Amino acid sequence: MSSNSIDSLLHESRRFSPTPEFVDNSIATAELYSAAAHDRVEFWATQSRELLHWQRPFTETLDWSNPPFATWFADGTLNVAYNCLDRHVEAGNGDRVAIYWEGEPGDNRTITYAELTAEVKRAANVLAGLGIGQGDRVAIYLPVVPEAVVAMLAVARLGAVHSVVFGGFSSESLRSRIDDASAKLVITADGGWRKGKVFPLKTAVDGAIANGTSTVEHVLVVKRGDNDVEWTEGRDLWWHDELAAADAEHVAEAFEAENPLFILYTSGTTGKPKGILHTSGGYLTQVAFTHKNVFDLHPETDVYWCTADVGWITGHSYVVYGPLANGATQVLYEGTPDTPHSGRWWEIIQ
């Protein structure tokens, strides 16, 4: 053996082909590959028209005149939340389960598309009443609870921009992201369950605002941990109180495809966290397509589960936007895979 080569014992030559029955029932087909290879731009135009509802149909698919900046479907308009919610209800699927949620202590909720749509409409009205509109930034610092999904979709419904921060990040990490995005509103919880304990999220928000340059005008607080929290009158508001008083009706306005949808920050392990901005039409097309085809989603029969936290891009794409755009029924679990014991995930799957 040459001294410049490595003897690898990991080569795998066996092939495991799917059964004919699986192939016949699969969502993705070989024709997808040939269509994409034949005309990639027209391929994505076709996928977007089939997967999404466009209020004003686009006429130009891709503008690549200023690389590396790509502009997708720029003259089209849509509402991301409408694509994830209202249109499924209008199509007669309001009774389909959108979310089976399981809390770490064992509490649970089953939420249909009609119920999720109604809650997002109320939340959008609450946010609008707090002065949130197109282009405003909203920081979301929540555990994996249904309100996290509702908050993201309510922000999107208004054409505003959310910045979700993983609930395990410190107060200082939260501060840097709030300040960089100039967030007007923070949505958090009194606490969240993790590894058998309540993690005090509201306390971290208070510290982030106190130690920052803060642009934050209000803090919406979800009651989850039932732990004691400090309260700033006029700034802090209980989520459940505000939603109960909100108007139940909200009409989703269409925004341009390049309207910003969210900012998600890099981890900061190699320097200051950097905000990555995603816009609406191109992102929603991509996650709807990949979720449908890569996961072989059959929305009428499948129950789907992505175990990522919503604070990561995987959670944005394959917990919130991809599955809901496709009308999926999915599982959300608040806790870690080893809490309260190592078999917890398998119990949920069963």
C-alpha positions in Angstrom: 0.0 0.0 0.0 1.3 3.4 -0.9 2.3 5.7 2.0 0.1 8.4 0.4 -3.1 6.4 0.5 -5.5 5.4 3.2 -6.8 1.8 3.5 -10.5 2.3 3.9 -12.7 -0.5 5.3 -15.9 1.5 5.0 -16.6 0.9 1.3 -20.2 -0.4 0.8 -21.0 -2.1 -2.5 -24.4 -3.6 -1.6 -27.6 -2.0 -2.9 -31.0 -2.1 -1.2 -33.7 -1.3 -3.8 -37.1 -0.2 -2.7 -40.0 -2.7 -3.2 -42.1 -2.2 -6.4 -45.1 -1.3 -4.1 -43.1 1.4 -2.5 -42.0 2.9 -5.8 -45.5 2.8 -7.2 -46.8 4.7 -4.1 -44.0 7.2 -3.8 -44.5 10.9 -4.2 -41.3 11.7 -6.1 -40.9 10.2 -9.5 -38.0 9.8 -12.0 -39.7 12.4 -14.2 -38.7 15.1 -11.6 -35.1 14.6 -12.3 -35.5 14.8 -16.1 -37.7 17.9 -15.9 -35.2 19.7 -13.6 -32.3 18.8 -15.9 -34.2 19.9 -19.0 -35.0 23.4 -17.8 -34.2 24.2 -14.2 -35.9 27.7 -14.2 -39.1 26.4 -15.6 -38.9 23.4 -13.3 -39.1 25.7 -10.2 -41.8 27.9 -11.8 -43.9 24.8 -12.2 -43.3 23.6 -8.7 -44.1 27.0 -7.2 -47.4 27.3 -9.1 -48.4 23.7 -8.1 -47.4 23.9 -4.5 -48.4 27.4 -3.5 -51.2 29.9 -3.8 -50.2 33.1 -5.5 -52.5 36.1 -5.0 -50.9 37.7 -8.0 -49.1 35.1 -10.2 -45.5 35.8 -11.0 -44.3 36.2 -14.6 -40.6 36.2 -14.0 -39.2 33.2 -12.2 -35.5 34.1 -11.6 -33.4 37.2 -11.9 -29.8 36.3 -11.7 -28.4 39.5 -13.2 -26.5 40.5 -10.0 -24.8 37.4 -8.6 -24.6 36.2 -5.9 -28.0 37.8 -5.3 -30.9 35.8 -6.7 -34.4 37.2 -6.9 -37.2 34.6 -7.2 -40.8 35.2 -8.4 -40.3 38.9 -7.8 -43.5 40.3 -9.4 -45.7 37.7 -7.7 -47.5 38.3 -4.4 -48.5 35.8 -1.7 -49.1 35.4 2.0 -47.0 32.8 3.7 -49.4 32.1 6.6 -52.4 31.9 4.2 -50.5 29.2 2.3 -49.8 27.3 5.5 -53.3 27.6 7.0 -56.3 29.3 5.4 -56.2 27.6 2.1 -56.3 24.1 3.7 -59.4 25.1 5.7 -61.0 26.6 2.6 -60.3 23.3 0.7 -62.4 21.4 3.3 -59.5 20.2 5.4 -60.1 22.3 8.5 -60.8 19.2 10.6 -57.5 17.6 9.7 -55.0 17.5 12.6 -52.2 19.9 12.1 -50.3 19.3 15.3 -50.2 16.6 17.9 -48.3 18.3 20.7 -46.7 16.5 23.6 -45.3 18.4 26.6 -42.3 17.1 28.5 -44.4 16.5 31.7 -47.0 14.5 29.7 -49.6 17.1 29.0 -50.8 17.2 25.3 -52.9 19.1 22.8 -54.4 18.1 19.4 -54.8 21.1 17.1 -56.7 21.0 13.8 -56.0 23.3 10.9 -59.2 25.2 11.6 -58.1 25.7 15.2 -54.6 26.7 14.3 -55.8 29.2 11.7 -58.2 30.8 14.2 -55.4 31.1 16.8 -53.0 32.7 14.3 -55.7 35.2 13.2 -56.1 36.3 16.8 -52.4 36.5 17.3 -52.0 38.5 14.2 -54.6 41.0 15.5 -52.7 41.2 18.8 -49.4 41.9 17.1 -51.0 44.5 14.8 -52.5 46.2 17.9 -49.0 46.4 19.3 -47.8 48.3 16.2 -46.3 45.4 14.3 -46.5 45.7 10.5 -44.7 44.9 7.3 -40.9 44.9 7.8 -40.9 45.2 11.6 -38.8 42.6 13.5 -40.1 40.3 16.2 -37.8 38.2 18.4 -39.3 34.8 19.4 -37.7 33.0 22.4 -39.9 30.0 23.2 -39.8 26.3 23.9 -41.3 23.8 21.4 -44.9 24.6 22.3 -47.8 25.3 19.8 -47.5 29.0 20.6 -44.1 29.1 18.9 -45.7 28.0 15.6 -48.6 30.4 16.1 -46.2 33.3 16.8 -44.1 32.6 13.7 -47.1 32.4 11.4 -48.8 35.5 13.0 -45.6 37.5 12.3 -45.5 36.2 8.7 -49.2 36.9 8.2 -48.5 40.6 8.8 -45.5 40.7 6.5 -43.3 41.3 9.5 -40.0 39.5 10.1 -39.4 37.0 12.9 -36.1 36.2 14.5 -36.4 33.0 16.4 -33.8 32.4 19.1 -33.2 28.9 20.5 -34.6 28.7 24.1 -31.3 27.3 25.4 -29.3 30.4 24.4 -28.2 32.8 27.2 -29.5 36.2 27.9 -26.4 37.8 26.3 -26.9 35.7 23.1 -30.5 36.9 23.1 -29.5 40.5 23.6 -27.1 40.5 20.7 -29.8 39.2 18.4 -32.5 41.6 19.6 -30.2 44.5 19.2 -28.9 43.6 15.8 -32.4 43.1 14.4 -33.8 46.1 16.2 -36.7 44.0 17.4 -39.8 46.0 18.5 -41.5 43.0 20.2 -40.3 39.9 22.0 -42.5 36.8 22.4 -41.4 34.5 25.2 -42.7 32.3 28.0 -42.5 32.4 31.7 -40.5 29.2 31.4 -40.2 26.0 29.4 -39.7 22.4 30.5 -36.3 20.8 29.7 -34.8 17.7 31.3 -37.3 17.7 34.1 -36.9 21.3 35.1 -38.5 24.6 34.2 -36.0 26.8 32.4 -36.7 30.6 33.2 -37.1 32.2 29.8 -38.7 35.4 30.9 -35.8 36.1 33.2 -33.4 35.9 30.3 -35.5 38.3 28.3 -35.5 40.8 31.1 -31.8 40.7 31.3 -31.3 41.0 27.6 -33.5 44.1 27.4 -31.9 45.7 30.5 -28.4 45.2 29.2 -29.1 46.2 25.5 -29.7 49.3 23.5 -33.2 48.0 23.5 -35.7 48.9 20.8 -38.2 46.5 22.4 -41.6 48.1 23.2 -43.5 45.1 24.4 -43.0 41.6 25.7 -45.7 39.0 25.1 -45.4 36.1 27.7 -46.9 32.6 27.2 -47.8 31.0 30.5 -46.1 27.6 30.4 -43.9 27.0 33.4 -46.1 28.6 36.1 -42.9 30.0 37.6 -42.7 33.4 39.2 -41.6 36.2 36.8 -40.8 39.9 37.2 -43.3 42.1 35.5 -42.9 45.5 33.9 -46.3 47.2 33.7 -47.1 48.7 30.3 -44.4 46.6 28.6 -45.2 43.0 29.6 -48.4 41.3 28.5 -49.8 37.8 29.0 -50.3 36.0 25.7 -53.5 34.3 26.8 -55.1 37.5 28.0 -54.3 39.4 24.8 -55.5 36.6 22.5 -58.8 36.2 24.4 -59.5 39.9 23.9 -58.5 40.0 20.2 -60.8 40.0 17.2 -61.3 36.6 15.7 -61.2 37.7 12.1 -58.1 38.7 10.1 -57.8 38.9 6.4 -54.3 37.8 5.1 -52.8 40.5 2.9 -50.6 39.5 0.0 -46.9 40.7 0.0 -44.3 40.6 -2.7 -42.4 37.3 -3.0 -39.1 39.0 -2.0 -40.7 40.4 1.2 -38.4 39.3 4.1 -39.8 36.4 6.1 -37.2 35.8 8.8 -33.8 36.5 10.1 -31.9 33.5 11.6 -28.6 34.0 13.2 -25.5 31.9 13.0 -24.3 30.3 16.3 -21.6 32.8 17.1 -19.0 30.1 17.9 -16.5 31.7 15.5 -17.3 35.4 16.0 -20.3 37.7 16.3 -23.5 36.0 15.2 -24.4 36.9 11.6 -28.1 37.4 10.6 -29.1 35.4 7.5 -32.2 36.9 5.8 -34.7 34.7 4.0 -37.4 36.1 1.8 -40.9 34.6 1.2 -41.7 33.1 -2.2 -38.4 31.3 -3.0 -38.0 29.9 0.5 -41.5 28.6 0.8 -41.3 27.0 -2.6 -38.1 25.2 -1.7 -39.2 23.9 1.7 -42.6 22.8 0.4 -41.0 21.0 -2.5 -38.3 19.3 -0.5 -40.6 18.4 2.4 -43.1 16.8 0.0 -40.7 14.9 -2.1 -37.7 14.0 0.2 -40.0 12.9 3.0 -42.5 11.2 0.6 -45.4 13.0 2.3 -48.9 11.6 1.9 -50.8 14.3 3.8 -54.1 12.4 3.9 -52.6 9.4 5.7 -49.1 10.2 7.1 -48.2 11.4 10.6 -44.9 13.2 10.3 -42.3 14.2 13.0 -39.2 16.4 12.7 -37.5 16.5 16.2 -35.6 19.7 15.6 -36.2 22.7 17.7 -38.0 25.6 16.0 -35.0 27.8 16.8 -32.9 26.1 14.1 -33.3 26.3 10.3 -34.4 22.7 10.2 -37.2 23.6 12.6 -38.2 26.6 10.5 -38.3 24.6 7.4 -39.4 21.1 8.4 -41.5 21.8 11.6 -43.3 25.0 10.5 -43.3 26.1 6.9 -42.7 23.0 4.8 -45.2 20.6 6.7 -47.9 23.2 7.1 -47.7 24.4 3.5 -48.2 20.8 2.5 -51.2 20.2 4.9 -49.3 17.7 6.9 -50.3 16.2 10.3 -47.2 16.4 12.5 -45.9 15.8 16.0 -44.3 18.4 18.2 -42.5 17.4 21.4 -41.3 19.9 24.0 -38.6 17.9 25.7 -35.3 16.1 25.0 -35.1 12.5 23.8 -33.9 11.2 27.1 -36.5 12.9 29.3 -38.1 11.6 31.4 -36.4 8.4 30.2 -34.5 7.1 27.2 -37.5 5.5 25.6 -39.7 8.7 25.5 -39.5 9.2 21.8 -40.4 5.6 21.0 -43.5 5.9 23.3 -44.6 9.0 21.4 -44.1 7.2 18.0 -46.1 4.3 19.2 
